[in-house]
Amino acid sequence: MKHSSKWLKFLLLLCLLIGSWQVKAKHELDKQYSLTLVLMPSSGKQRQAYKQLIERFSTAYPHVEVGTQVYENEYYKKNIEDIMKSNDGEGDLFFWFGGERLRALAKNDLILDISSWWQQANWDKTFSSAAKHASQYQQQYYALPINYYQWGFYYRQSMIRYQPDTFTSWQQFLMSCQSFANKQQHLVTIGSKEAWPVAAWFDYLNLRINGLAFHQQLLAGNIAFTDKRVVQVFNYWQQAIDAQCFVPNSDEMGWKQALPAMYREKAAAVLMGNFFLATVPDRVRNDLGFAAFPQVLEGQKQYEEAPIDVIVAHPQAKTNIAAYWFLDFLSKGDALVELNQQLGKINPLSSSKGSEDRFIQAGTQLLNSAKGVSQFFDRDSPKQFALPAMDIMVEFLEGRVTAFEAIEQLEALRIKVFKSIH
């Protein structure tokens, strides 16, 4: 009987504990949480993709109320530090970029170290090594990678069919430029009002001529822009300008305003990231082909641009469990797969299945064959240098300064900026 009495007491205590756990669990489920995402969509399709992502999250977490703040793309990129500093409980998770732009925010304590979240959720086993590296600062995680994408030439197949070797070599590229110019057309459309599309030309020429290690050291401020290897980059770039490769007056157009030249067959191609396809009409998209930037020097390994996009947390989100839930939701299941299918970007998940989109397939194949990747000019160098440097490149493209003058200005800027940083 004594044993029966003990068991009865034990069972009674167990029932009480289970009951209290159930009450606590029900309380957690009944409790309402809030989460605010800060976004910078560049097209209506991107807005719709994020809207559907939030709807899927809300279905999985009905007790979390999700709000959004939306900024204009260029304003957001230029003013992110001020936005983060003035954030007064307004945003928890922010769309941002991997690489140097991430590290700048981390260095100034503007974003949250989420290494404990990575450890708790085992995200280290979920993402590719390149994506993990782009999310770190001083071996700590400050972001969750959500996608990356290729850069390259998107061209009208109907216009290039008579010059099928256009993108196979630099000489073929220049010959095609001249051929189009003879017909009062241009091979390349470009809008440089925002400046960054021009930086892609510097990046690719430098990667094709001098390689990734040199490129990264240069953008880190460790090599002079007056170095003969940089001079060589500008000499090759001048060849493209002299061959009339580019539409004129590029600085009067933003990157989106430059695209109709390709739609109307006044230009055959654009050097751009895969994200731009979200803005392209279907009738044009169906005629587009994709090609890597041509080889410039024989023997140089092939390096590519592959910017990684991430989500960062504001320091105030440290106590907001909903912020962790959202990031964990992205890392599991098909959330990122479906998002990136709509965005036209590549998944950073190490176990990601292949996409059916032909441009994503082409980009994945290109990046898998590359010997290494860079982020992008304004992601691999600090903002204080990148923004004015890209303006100098626009001046060079438009012929308002010579290659020599551009190089001298870039070197003076390098000395000024990196001296203050170091």
Beta strands, then each sheet from edge to edge (+ up, - down):
strand 1: 33-39
strand 2: 64-70
strand 3: 93-97
strand 4: 136-137
strand 5: 140-141
strand 6: 144-148
strand 7: 151-156
strand 8: 186-188
strand 9: 267-273
strand 10: 288-291
strand 11: 303-305
strand 12: 308-313
strand 13: 372-374
sheet 1: 2+ 1+ 3+ 12- 6+
sheet 2: 4+ 5-
sheet 3: 8+ 9+ 7- 10+
sheet 4: 11+ 13+
end
